[in-house]
């Protein structure tokens, strides 16, 4: 019986693991790998205290930090995926393909995965111009022409960030209406270097070593019966904001997820609705999702878990 099981090895999971070790909680951390989504980034420049670090190195640094603290109190299991979390009385059970573990508390830090483009060139140019994080990778495209894919708040917020240093930003949306807040839309579109195109079908990403252009078909301007016109714009960066898929399927039978598949939590404590369950990072319904926020939320959860275990 463990005091705590942490599921996930990104910034939230590792932060929780370090704090669990410092508090001498009998803990097991289960993760498929370390680093989370950030390992897909060419360079991370917004992790506080580190000016710049490649995504793969970021994952290694997280693992090294945790292992340096783990010692006797925190057991680490990697390369394993959690299948299900269930509860019996006050005992929580975490099942993997290989084993089953029991604990008094569980912290979910499995994050989410980005919805990705599925057009010719999208796989070939992953991390070679195609990116999913303006905060992480945006400065790499200073004074360049870039595109943002999507029409929600995340897409427009990404465009707003990019406008601070890129030469131009073109936002392409598949539907005829944007889903972002009207105030946000108007503010971003008022920038002289910003352009938005609605009702498009993305067709292909081209380049050599890195992205050079993006082609699409624009449906809005064509007459009924006319074939869609193929257009191509020169860009060196493509920022994809078409949604997230939270990695929460393994708790759906225990915790009621919101319509996006996220775990609703109390923002003061990170507690979920089920007694003994906490969550932090991108798998939650938190308003903002960033590495630093995920780590902070996990520390907050650990403080609350410690009190929960020692004051019951």
C-alpha positions in Angstrom: 0.0 0.0 0.0 1.5 3.3 -1.1 0.6 6.7 0.3 0.5 8.1 -3.2 0.5 7.0 -6.8 1.5 9.7 -9.4 0.5 8.9 -13.0 2.5 10.9 -15.6 6.1 12.1 -16.0 5.8 15.6 -17.4 6.5 18.8 -15.4 3.5 18.2 -13.1 4.3 14.6 -12.4 8.0 15.3 -11.7 7.3 18.3 -9.5 4.9 16.2 -7.5 7.5 13.4 -7.3 10.2 15.7 -6.0 7.9 17.1 -3.3 6.6 13.7 -2.4 10.3 12.6 -1.8 11.0 15.7 0.3 8.0 14.9 2.4 8.9 11.2 2.7 5.6 10.0 1.3 5.7 6.4 0.2 5.1 7.0 -3.5 5.2 5.3 -6.8 5.4 7.3 -10.1 4.2 5.5 -13.2 4.9 7.0 -16.6 5.3 6.0 -20.2 8.2 8.5 -20.6 9.5 11.8 -19.1 8.9 15.3 -20.4 5.4 15.2 -21.8 4.5 17.2 -24.9 7.5 19.4 -24.4 9.8 16.7 -25.7 8.3 17.5 -29.2 9.5 21.1 -29.1 12.8 22.0 -30.8 13.6 24.4 -28.1 11.8 25.5 -24.9 12.5 29.1 -23.8 9.8 29.7 -21.2 10.8 27.2 -18.5 11.6 29.5 -15.6 15.3 29.4 -14.6 16.4 27.9 -17.9 17.1 30.3 -20.7 16.8 27.7 -23.5 16.7 23.9 -23.6 15.8 21.4 -26.4 12.7 19.4 -25.7 14.4 16.1 -25.5 17.0 17.5 -23.0 14.1 18.9 -21.0 12.6 15.5 -20.5 16.0 14.1 -19.5 16.5 16.9 -17.0 13.2 16.3 -15.4 14.0 12.6 -15.0 17.4 13.3 -13.5 16.0 15.8 -11.0 13.4 13.3 -9.8 15.8 10.4 -9.6 18.3 12.5 -7.6 15.5 13.0 -4.9 13.6 9.7 -5.2 16.0 7.4 -3.2 14.0 5.1 -0.9 10.7 7.0 -0.7 9.7 7.3 -4.4 9.7 4.3 -6.7 9.8 5.1 -10.5 8.3 2.8 -13.2 8.7 3.9 -16.8 7.6 2.5 -20.2 4.2 1.6 -18.7 0.7 2.8 -19.5 -2.0 3.0 -16.9 -5.2 1.2 -18.0 -7.6 1.9 -15.2 -8.0 3.6 -11.8 -10.8 2.3 -9.5 -11.8 2.6 -5.9 -12.9 0.2 -3.2 -13.9 1.8 0.1 -10.9 4.2 0.8 -8.4 2.2 -1.3 -7.5 3.3 -4.8 -6.3 0.7 -7.3 -4.2 1.6 -10.3 -3.9 -1.1 -13.0 -1.3 -1.3 -15.7 -0.7 -4.0 -18.4 1.8 -5.6 -16.0 0.7 -5.0 -12.4 -1.8 -3.5 -10.1 -0.9 -1.1 -7.3 -2.9 0.2 -4.4 -2.7 3.6 -2.6 -4.4 6.0 -0.3 -4.3 8.8 -2.9 -3.7 9.2 -6.6 -2.5 12.3 -8.5 -3.2 12.3 -12.3 -0.7 14.3 -14.3 -0.9 12.7 -17.7 -1.6 15.9 -19.6 -3.0 15.8 -23.1 -2.0 15.3 -26.7 -2.4 17.8 -29.5 -4.7 17.2 -32.3 -2.5 17.0 -35.3 -2.8 17.9 -39.0 -3.4 15.0 -41.3 -2.4 16.3 -44.7 0.6 15.6 -47.0 3.7 17.0 -45.4 2.4 17.1 -41.9 4.4 14.2 -40.7 7.5 15.0 -42.7 7.8 18.5 -41.3 6.9 17.8 -37.6 9.4 19.9 -35.6 10.7 21.2 -38.9 8.4 24.2 -39.0 5.3 22.6 -37.7 4.9 23.3 -34.0 2.2 23.3 -31.3 3.5 25.9 -28.8 3.9 29.6 -29.5 5.3 30.2 -26.0 8.0 27.5 -26.5 8.9 28.0 -30.2 7.6 31.4 -31.3 10.8 33.3 -30.8 12.5 31.0 -33.2 10.4 32.5 -36.0 11.3 36.2 -35.4 10.9 38.4 -38.5 9.4 35.5 -40.5 6.0 34.8 -42.1 4.0 32.2 -40.2 0.6 30.6 -40.2 -1.8 29.6 -37.4 -4.3 26.8 -37.9 -7.5 27.1 -35.9 -10.3 29.5 -35.1 -10.8 29.3 -31.3 -9.4 31.4 -28.5 -6.2 29.3 -28.4 -5.5 30.1 -32.1 -6.1 33.8 -31.7 -4.1 33.9 -28.5 -1.2 32.2 -30.3 -1.5 34.7 -33.2 -1.4 37.5 -30.7 1.8 36.2 -29.2 3.4 35.7 -32.6 2.6 39.2 -33.8 5.0 40.5 -31.2 8.0 39.3 -33.2 7.1 37.7 -36.5 6.9 39.5 -39.8 3.3 38.4 -40.5 0.7 35.9 -39.2 -2.0 34.3 -41.4 -4.7 32.4 -39.5 -6.6 29.7 -41.4 -9.9 28.4 -40.2 -11.8 25.4 -41.6 -15.3 26.8 -40.9 -17.0 30.0 -41.9 -17.1 31.3 -38.3 -14.5 31.8 -35.6 -15.1 30.2 -32.2 -13.0 32.8 -30.3 -14.4 35.6 -28.2 -15.5 38.5 -30.4 -13.4 41.0 -28.4 -10.3 38.8 -28.9 -11.0 38.4 -32.6 -11.4 42.1 -33.2 -8.3 43.0 -31.3 -6.1 40.5 -33.0 -7.4 41.1 -36.5 -6.8 44.9 -36.1 -3.1 44.3 -36.2 -1.6 45.4 -39.5 0.5 42.3 -39.9 -2.4 39.9 -39.2 -4.6 38.2 -41.8 -7.4 35.6 -41.3 -8.9 33.3 -44.0 -12.1 31.4 -43.2 -13.7 28.3 -44.8 -10.6 26.7 -46.0 -9.4 23.1 -46.6 -5.7 22.6 -45.9 -4.1 20.5 -48.7 -0.4 20.2 -48.4 2.7 21.5 -46.6 5.8 21.9 -48.7 9.5 22.5 -48.1 12.9 20.9 -48.2 14.7 20.5 -44.8 12.1 22.9 -43.2 8.7 24.2 -44.1 8.5 26.7 -47.0 4.8 26.9 -47.9 1.3 25.9 -47.1 -1.4 25.2 -49.7 -5.1 25.3 -49.2 -8.5 25.5 -51.0 -10.7 28.5 -50.2 -14.3 27.5 -50.5 -16.0 30.8 -49.5 -15.1 32.7 -52.7 -16.2 30.1 -55.2 -19.6 29.9 -56.9 -21.8 26.8 -56.6 -20.6 24.2 -59.1 -17.1 25.8 -59.5 -14.2 23.7 -58.5 -12.3 25.1 -55.4 -9.3 27.2 -56.1 -5.9 26.0 -54.8 -3.8 28.7 -53.2 -0.4 28.6 -51.7 1.2 31.0 -49.1 5.0 31.1 -48.3 5.5 30.4 -44.5 8.4 29.1 -42.5 6.4 28.2 -39.4 2.9 26.6 -38.9 1.4 26.8 -35.4 -1.4 24.2 -35.0 -4.2 25.1 -32.6 -7.0 22.7 -33.4 -7.6 21.3 -30.0 -6.3 19.0 -27.3 -7.1 15.4 -26.4 -6.7 15.0 -22.6 -5.1 11.7 -21.6 -7.8 10.7 -19.1 -9.6 7.7 -20.5 -8.3 5.5 -17.7 -10.3 7.4 -15.0 -13.5 7.9 -17.0 -15.3 5.2 -15.0 -14.3 6.7 -11.7 -14.4 10.5 -12.3 -17.0 12.5 -14.2 -15.1 14.2 -17.0 -16.2 17.5 -18.6 -17.3 17.7 -22.3 -13.7 18.1 -23.3 -12.5 15.0 -21.5 -10.8 17.0 -18.8 -10.9 16.3 -15.0 -12.7 19.0 -13.2 -10.7 20.1 -10.1 -11.0 22.6 -7.2 -8.4 25.3 -8.3 -7.4 25.9 -4.7 -6.4 22.3 -4.0 -6.5 20.4 -7.3 -8.9 17.9 -5.8 -11.2 16.0 -8.1 -14.8 15.2 -7.1 -13.8 11.7 -6.0 -12.2 11.5 -2.5 -8.6 10.6 -2.8 -8.1 11.8 -6.4 -6.2 14.9 -7.4 -5.1 16.1 -10.8 -2.7 18.7 -12.2 -1.6 20.0 -15.6 -3.2 19.7 -19.0 -5.5 16.8 -18.0 -7.5 19.2 -15.8 -10.1 21.9 -16.6 -7.7 24.6 -15.5 -8.0 27.9 -17.5 -4.4 28.0 -18.6 -2.1 25.1 -19.6 1.7 25.7 -19.5 4.7 23.8 -18.1 5.2 26.2 -15.3 1.5 26.2 -14.4 1.4 22.4 -14.4 4.3 22.2 -12.1 2.9 24.8 -9.7 -0.5 23.0 -9.7 1.2 19.7 -8.9 3.0 21.3 -5.9 -0.3 22.7 -4.7 -1.8 19.2 -5.0 1.1 17.7 -3.1 0.7 20.1 -0.2 -3.0 19.2 0.0 -2.3 15.5 -0.3 0.2 15.7 2.5 -2.4 17.4 4.8 -5.1 14.9 3.7 -2.9 11.9 4.6 -1.8 13.4 8.0 -5.0 15.0 9.3 -7.6 12.4 8.4 
